[in-house]
Amino acid sequence: MSGIRAAGPVETAERVQVMDVLRGVALFGVFLVNMTGFAATNVMATEEQLLSLPTAALDLTLFDIIEWLFVDKANTLFAFLFGLGFYLQMQRLEARGADFDRLYLRRLTVLLIIGLIHNFLIWTWDILHLYALAGFVLFAMRKLSNRQLLTFGLILGVLGRPIQKTLMEFTGLSDWTGLSDGYDTASVLVRQQISESGDYFALVKNFFDWTLVDYLASGMILAWLVYALGRFLVGAWVGRHGWITRAREFLPQWRTLARWTLPAGIILEGLATLFAESPLLPDWEHRDYLAKQTHLLALPVLATGYVAALVTAFHSPWGARWLAPFAWSGRMALTNYLAQSLVYGFVLFGIGPGLALAGRIGTTALIGIVVITYAVQVAFSRWWLGRFAYGPVEWVWRALTYGAMPRMRLA
């Protein structure tokens, strides 16, 4: 019994609440980006369909704002927290005398299985499988020095996707399969038709084929793997320095970091949006490429600014109270993340009771759905955690990881 306790999952008293807050904020951002992005042009809707909506003008403005402030920043924050959590778990388990290597590899294997099931049967933009794969590489790099962690983290995190996009832009590698990348109007209309027919297995096959070409054959999976790993390494580096677990001691540094990175990131991301959208700029062959590269340069800066601003705010007299609701959903991040996929399916697809609104609903309405749904998730998370120690999926994950059923109900 003592061995099980030594190897057991983190108890409530051991949690770092600011990490739960950051995770909850990231969860909201991912929900917002996934919902509006998947319903957008060339994914589940055509440009003509969305421009015909009565809210089209407002939709376009709000979509640009989401691109500016949220796209890729939320998943950057998630990846950073994964690396940070990795270090803290290693520290705690080794302090208890537990077999960290065996437990963590089992934990990643369970996450990989959950992610693959989620990716192929429920939500084709799943991130869990990718985090598990990158987690195995992070595990192999856990003995790196602080300097090596930071150096590799910055190089991989900043350059991974820009290199992939550069290769796609100038080498034609994306066309080597000879197949559609799935973003053309014909592919979108096929997905809509299958969705509206209610044929679940046909839709799963369509997304599977799309994943093979767009995600695997194009090399995008490697770019995202490097991208995630870089952020994992930076998170582990921050964990080693205790800048989150002992954040109050470093508040002057966090304030300074927020003061510089937040406005710089917002300005750089604004330039990326201008390059992509402004009618005042001339069209040239690689204009979209320049916009994407500026975005990829801006996003780690802005994501850093968000972390610094949230950590600073959390330790202000008012911050802990106002940010506390994010901690409730953040403690059940895996359960809430998977539940959000059911919302995407219900709103956009015609499977079962699904509304099949893809191509018929704009960003304005989708933002309302996200805000209301997330508020329900926060309330449910608070209710659930008032009675149980873990979220339902978190409990299953821990039980499979530790080979024993952790206590579910609170004493």
C-alpha positions as CSV (number, residue, x, y, z in Angstrom):
1,M,0.0,0.0,0.0
2,S,2.8,2.4,0.8
3,G,4.3,1.8,-2.6
4,I,1.0,2.7,-4.3
5,R,0.9,5.9,-2.3
6,A,4.4,6.7,-3.2
7,A,3.7,6.3,-6.9
8,G,0.2,7.7,-6.8
9,P,-1.2,10.8,-8.6
10,V,-1.0,14.3,-7.4
11,E,-3.2,15.1,-4.5
12,T,-5.3,18.3,-4.5
13,A,-3.1,19.9,-1.8
14,E,0.0,19.4,-4.0
15,R,-1.5,21.2,-7.0
16,V,-0.1,24.5,-8.3
17,Q,-3.3,26.6,-8.7
18,V,-1.8,29.1,-11.2
19,M,-1.0,26.2,-13.5
20,D,-4.7,25.1,-13.4
21,V,-5.6,28.7,-14.2
22,L,-3.2,28.8,-17.2
23,R,-4.5,25.4,-18.3
24,G,-8.1,26.6,-18.1
25,V,-7.4,29.8,-20.1
26,A,-5.6,27.7,-22.7
27,L,-8.6,25.3,-22.8
28,F,-11.0,28.2,-23.6
29,G,-8.6,29.5,-26.3
30,V,-8.3,26.0,-28.0
31,F,-12.1,25.6,-27.9
32,L,-12.6,29.0,-29.5
33,V,-10.0,28.5,-32.2
34,N,-11.1,24.9,-33.0
35,M,-14.8,25.8,-33.3
36,T,-14.4,28.9,-35.5
37,G,-11.5,27.4,-37.5
38,F,-13.2,24.1,-38.3
39,A,-16.3,25.9,-39.4
40,A,-14.3,28.4,-41.5
41,T,-13.7,28.7,-45.3
42,N,-12.0,25.6,-46.9
43,V,-12.5,23.3,-43.9
44,M,-16.3,22.7,-43.4
45,A,-17.6,25.7,-45.3
46,T,-17.0,27.5,-48.6
47,E,-16.3,31.2,-48.9
48,E,-19.5,31.7,-50.9
49,Q,-21.6,30.1,-48.1
50,L,-20.1,32.2,-45.3
51,L,-20.3,35.5,-47.3
52,S,-24.0,34.9,-47.9
53,L,-24.7,34.9,-44.1
54,P,-26.4,38.1,-42.7
55,T,-23.6,38.3,-40.1
56,A,-20.8,38.0,-42.7
57,A,-19.2,41.4,-42.2
58,L,-19.1,41.0,-38.4
59,D,-18.0,37.4,-38.8
60,L,-15.0,38.4,-40.9
61,T,-13.9,41.0,-38.3
62,L,-14.3,38.6,-35.4
63,F,-12.5,35.9,-37.2
64,D,-9.5,38.2,-37.8
65,I,-9.5,39.1,-34.1
66,I,-9.4,35.5,-33.1
67,E,-6.6,34.9,-35.6
68,W,-4.7,37.9,-34.1
69,L,-5.1,37.1,-30.4
70,F,-5.8,33.3,-30.1
71,V,-4.7,31.1,-33.0
72,D,-1.7,29.0,-32.0
73,K,-1.2,30.9,-28.8
74,A,-3.6,28.7,-26.9
75,N,-2.0,25.4,-28.0
76,T,1.4,27.0,-27.4
77,L,0.3,27.6,-23.8
78,F,-0.9,24.0,-23.5
79,A,2.4,22.6,-24.8
80,F,4.4,24.8,-22.4
81,L,2.3,23.5,-19.5
82,F,2.8,19.9,-20.7
83,G,6.6,20.4,-20.4
84,L,6.3,22.2,-17.1
85,G,4.1,19.4,-15.7
86,F,6.5,16.8,-17.0
87,Y,9.3,18.3,-14.9
88,L,7.1,18.7,-11.8
89,Q,5.9,15.1,-12.0
90,M,9.4,13.8,-12.4
91,Q,10.5,15.8,-9.4
92,R,7.6,14.6,-7.2
93,L,7.8,10.9,-8.2
94,E,11.5,10.8,-7.7
95,A,11.2,12.5,-4.3
96,R,8.7,9.8,-3.3
97,G,11.1,7.0,-4.5
98,A,8.7,6.0,-7.3
99,D,9.8,4.5,-10.6
100,F,9.3,7.6,-12.7
101,D,10.5,6.1,-16.0
102,R,8.0,3.2,-16.0
103,L,5.1,5.3,-14.8
104,Y,5.7,8.2,-17.2
105,L,6.1,5.9,-20.2
106,R,2.9,4.2,-19.3
107,R,1.2,7.5,-18.8
108,L,2.3,8.6,-22.3
109,T,1.2,5.3,-23.8
110,V,-2.3,5.7,-22.4
111,L,-2.5,9.3,-23.6
112,L,-1.4,8.1,-27.1
113,I,-4.2,5.5,-27.2
114,I,-6.8,8.1,-26.1
115,G,-5.5,10.5,-28.7
116,L,-5.5,8.1,-31.6
117,I,-9.1,7.0,-30.8
118,H,-10.1,10.6,-30.5
119,N,-8.3,11.6,-33.7
120,F,-9.7,8.9,-36.0
121,L,-13.2,8.4,-34.5
122,I,-14.3,11.8,-33.1
123,W,-12.1,14.8,-33.9
124,T,-9.6,15.0,-36.7
125,W,-7.7,18.0,-35.2
126,D,-6.8,16.0,-32.0
127,I,-3.6,17.2,-30.3
128,L,-3.3,14.4,-27.6
129,H,-1.6,11.9,-29.8
130,L,0.9,14.5,-30.9
131,Y,1.7,15.5,-27.3
132,A,2.2,11.8,-26.4
133,L,4.6,11.3,-29.3
134,A,6.5,14.5,-28.4
135,G,6.4,13.4,-24.8
136,F,8.4,10.3,-25.6
137,V,11.1,12.5,-27.2
138,L,11.0,14.8,-24.2
139,F,11.5,11.8,-21.9
140,A,14.6,10.9,-23.8
141,M,15.9,14.4,-23.5
142,R,15.2,14.8,-19.8
143,K,18.9,14.7,-18.7
144,L,19.8,17.7,-20.8
145,S,21.4,20.7,-19.0
146,N,19.5,23.9,-18.5
147,R,21.3,25.6,-21.3
148,Q,20.6,22.7,-23.7
149,L,16.9,22.6,-22.7
150,L,16.5,26.2,-23.5
151,T,18.6,26.2,-26.6
152,F,16.9,23.2,-28.2
153,G,13.5,24.5,-27.0
154,L,13.9,27.8,-28.7
155,I,15.3,26.4,-31.9
156,L,12.7,23.7,-32.3
157,G,9.8,25.8,-31.0
158,V,10.5,28.8,-33.2
159,L,11.9,27.2,-36.3
160,G,10.0,23.9,-36.7
161,R,6.9,25.1,-38.5
162,P,8.6,27.9,-40.4
163,I,11.0,25.4,-42.0
164,Q,8.1,23.1,-42.9
165,K,6.1,26.0,-44.5
166,T,9.2,27.1,-46.3
167,L,9.7,23.7,-47.8
168,M,6.1,23.5,-48.8
169,E,6.2,27.0,-50.4
170,F,9.4,26.6,-52.5
171,T,9.9,22.9,-53.1
172,G,6.4,21.6,-54.1
173,L,6.7,18.8,-51.6
174,S,3.0,19.3,-50.7
175,D,2.0,18.1,-54.2
176,W,4.0,14.9,-54.4
177,T,1.1,12.7,-53.7
178,G,-0.9,14.1,-56.7
179,L,-4.0,14.2,-54.5
180,S,-6.1,17.1,-53.3
181,D,-5.0,18.5,-50.0
182,G,-8.7,18.6,-48.9
183,Y,-9.0,22.4,-48.7
184,D,-10.6,23.0,-52.1
185,T,-14.3,23.8,-52.6
186,A,-15.1,20.3,-54.0
187,S,-13.6,18.6,-50.9
188,V,-15.5,20.8,-48.6
189,L,-18.8,20.1,-50.4
190,V,-18.2,16.4,-50.2
191,R,-17.6,16.6,-46.5
192,Q,-20.8,18.6,-46.0
193,Q,-22.8,16.1,-48.1
194,I,-21.5,13.1,-46.1
195,S,-22.1,14.9,-42.9
196,E,-25.7,15.9,-43.8
197,S,-26.4,12.3,-44.9
198,G,-25.7,11.2,-41.3
199,D,-23.3,8.4,-42.5
200,Y,-20.8,8.4,-39.5
201,F,-18.5,5.7,-41.0
202,A,-18.3,7.5,-44.4
203,L,-17.4,10.7,-42.6
204,V,-14.7,8.9,-40.5
205,K,-13.2,7.5,-43.7
206,N,-13.3,10.9,-45.4
207,F,-11.4,12.5,-42.5
208,F,-9.0,9.5,-42.4
209,D,-8.1,10.0,-46.0
210,W,-7.7,13.8,-45.5
211,T,-5.4,13.1,-42.5
212,L,-3.2,10.8,-44.6
213,V,-2.6,13.5,-47.3
214,D,-2.7,16.8,-45.4
215,Y,-1.2,15.7,-42.1
216,L,1.0,12.7,-42.8
217,A,2.1,12.7,-46.4
218,S,2.8,16.5,-46.4
219,G,5.2,16.2,-43.4
220,M,3.0,18.4,-41.3
221,I,3.0,15.9,-38.5
222,L,6.8,16.3,-38.2
223,A,6.5,20.1,-38.1
224,W,3.9,20.0,-35.4
225,L,5.9,17.4,-33.5
226,V,9.0,19.6,-33.5
227,Y,6.8,22.6,-32.7
228,A,5.3,20.9,-29.6
229,L,8.6,19.5,-28.5
230,G,10.2,22.9,-28.5
231,R,7.5,24.2,-26.2
232,F,7.8,21.2,-24.0
233,L,11.5,21.8,-23.5
234,V,10.9,25.5,-22.7
235,G,8.3,24.4,-20.2
236,A,10.6,21.9,-18.6
237,W,13.3,24.6,-18.4
238,V,10.9,27.0,-16.6
239,G,9.9,24.1,-14.3
240,R,13.6,23.5,-13.3
241,H,13.9,27.2,-12.3
242,G,10.7,27.2,-10.2
243,W,9.4,30.3,-12.0
244,I,5.8,29.0,-11.8
245,T,5.8,27.0,-8.6
246,R,7.5,29.9,-6.8
247,A,6.0,32.6,-9.0
248,R,5.4,35.1,-6.1
249,E,9.2,35.3,-5.6
250,F,9.7,36.2,-9.3
251,L,6.8,38.7,-9.7
252,P,9.1,41.7,-10.7
253,Q,10.6,39.6,-13.5
254,W,7.1,38.4,-14.6
255,R,5.9,42.0,-14.7
256,T,8.9,43.1,-16.8
257,L,8.4,40.1,-19.1
258,A,4.7,41.0,-19.6
259,R,5.5,44.6,-20.2
260,W,7.8,43.8,-23.1
261,T,6.4,40.7,-24.7
262,L,2.7,41.4,-24.6
263,P,2.7,44.6,-26.7
264,A,5.5,43.3,-29.0
265,G,3.5,40.1,-29.7
266,I,0.3,42.0,-30.3
267,I,2.1,44.4,-32.8
268,L,3.9,41.5,-34.6
269,E,0.7,39.5,-34.9
270,G,-1.1,42.6,-36.1
271,L,1.4,42.9,-38.9
272,A,0.8,39.3,-39.8
273,T,-2.9,40.0,-40.1
274,L,-2.3,43.0,-42.3
275,F,0.0,41.1,-44.6
276,A,-2.7,38.4,-44.9
277,E,-5.9,40.6,-45.1
278,S,-5.2,44.3,-46.0
279,P,-6.6,45.4,-49.4
280,L,-4.1,48.3,-49.3
281,L,-1.1,46.0,-49.9
282,P,-0.3,44.8,-53.4
283,D,-0.7,41.1,-54.2
284,W,2.5,39.2,-54.8
285,E,3.3,35.6,-55.1
286,H,4.6,34.9,-51.6
287,R,2.4,37.4,-49.7
288,D,0.6,34.7,-47.8
289,Y,3.9,33.0,-47.0
290,L,5.2,36.2,-45.5
291,A,2.0,36.6,-43.4
292,K,2.3,33.0,-42.1
293,Q,6.0,33.4,-41.2
294,T,5.4,36.7,-39.4
295,H,2.6,35.0,-37.5
296,L,5.0,32.1,-36.5
297,L,7.5,34.6,-35.3
298,A,4.9,36.6,-33.3
299,L,3.1,33.7,-31.6
300,P,5.8,32.6,-29.1
301,V,6.3,36.3,-28.1
302,L,2.6,36.8,-27.6
303,A,2.1,33.5,-25.8
304,T,4.9,34.4,-23.5
305,G,3.2,37.7,-22.8
306,Y,0.0,35.9,-22.0
307,V,1.7,33.6,-19.5
308,A,3.5,36.5,-17.9
309,A,0.4,38.7,-17.7
310,L,-1.7,35.8,-16.2
311,V,0.9,34.9,-13.6
312,T,1.2,38.5,-12.6
313,A,-2.6,39.0,-12.5
314,F,-3.1,35.8,-10.5
315,H,-0.9,37.2,-7.8
316,S,-2.6,40.5,-7.6
317,P,-5.3,41.3,-4.9
318,W,-8.1,40.7,-7.3
319,G,-6.6,38.2,-9.7
320,A,-6.9,34.9,-7.8
321,R,-10.6,35.6,-7.3
322,W,-11.4,36.5,-10.9
323,L,-9.3,33.8,-12.4
324,A,-10.4,31.0,-10.1
325,P,-13.1,29.7,-12.4
326,F,-10.5,28.9,-15.0
327,A,-8.7,26.7,-12.4
328,W,-11.9,24.6,-12.1
329,S,-12.0,23.7,-15.8
330,G,-8.2,23.5,-15.9
331,R,-8.2,20.7,-13.3
332,M,-10.4,18.7,-15.6
333,A,-8.7,19.8,-18.8
334,L,-8.7,16.3,-20.5
335,T,-12.3,15.6,-19.8
336,N,-13.4,19.1,-20.9
337,Y,-11.2,19.0,-24.0
338,L,-12.7,15.7,-25.1
339,A,-16.2,16.9,-24.3
340,Q,-15.7,20.0,-26.5
341,S,-15.2,17.6,-29.5
342,L,-18.8,16.4,-29.0
343,V,-19.9,20.0,-29.2
344,Y,-18.1,20.5,-32.5
345,G,-19.7,17.4,-33.9
346,F,-23.2,18.3,-32.6
347,V,-23.1,21.9,-34.0
348,L,-21.3,21.3,-37.4
349,F,-22.1,17.7,-38.4
350,G,-25.4,15.9,-39.1
351,I,-24.5,12.6,-37.4
352,G,-27.2,11.4,-35.1
353,P,-28.8,14.5,-33.4
354,G,-26.3,16.8,-35.0
355,L,-27.5,20.2,-36.3
356,A,-25.3,20.1,-39.5
357,L,-24.7,23.8,-39.4
358,A,-21.4,23.8,-41.3
359,G,-21.7,26.4,-44.0
360,R,-24.8,27.9,-42.3
361,I,-23.3,29.4,-39.2
362,G,-20.8,32.2,-38.9
363,T,-18.1,33.2,-36.4
364,T,-20.4,35.5,-34.4
365,A,-22.8,32.7,-33.5
366,L,-20.0,30.3,-32.9
367,I,-18.4,32.6,-30.4
368,G,-21.6,32.7,-28.5
369,I,-21.9,28.9,-28.5
370,V,-18.3,28.6,-27.2
371,V,-18.7,31.2,-24.4
372,I,-22.0,29.6,-23.2
373,T,-20.6,26.0,-23.4
374,Y,-17.4,26.9,-21.7
375,A,-19.3,28.6,-18.9
376,V,-21.3,25.4,-18.5
377,Q,-18.1,23.4,-18.4
378,V,-16.7,25.7,-15.6
379,A,-19.9,25.3,-13.6
380,F,-19.9,21.5,-14.1
381,S,-16.2,21.3,-13.2
382,R,-16.8,23.2,-10.0
383,W,-19.7,20.9,-9.1
384,W,-17.9,17.7,-10.0
385,L,-14.6,18.7,-8.1
386,G,-16.7,19.5,-5.1
387,R,-17.6,15.8,-4.9
388,F,-14.8,14.0,-6.6
389,A,-11.0,14.1,-6.6
390,Y,-10.6,13.9,-10.4
391,G,-12.4,14.5,-13.6
392,P,-13.9,11.2,-15.0
393,V,-11.4,10.9,-17.9
394,E,-8.5,12.0,-15.6
395,W,-9.5,9.2,-13.2
396,V,-9.4,6.6,-16.0
397,W,-6.0,7.9,-17.2
398,R,-4.6,7.7,-13.7
399,A,-6.0,4.3,-13.0
400,L,-4.4,2.9,-16.2
401,T,-1.1,4.7,-15.5
402,Y,-0.7,3.5,-11.9
403,G,-2.3,0.1,-12.2
404,A,-4.6,0.9,-9.2
405,M,-7.8,2.7,-8.9
406,P,-7.2,6.1,-7.1
407,R,-9.7,7.3,-4.6
408,M,-12.5,9.0,-6.6
409,R,-14.9,10.5,-4.0
410,L,-13.7,13.2,-1.7
411,A,-13.6,12.3,2.0
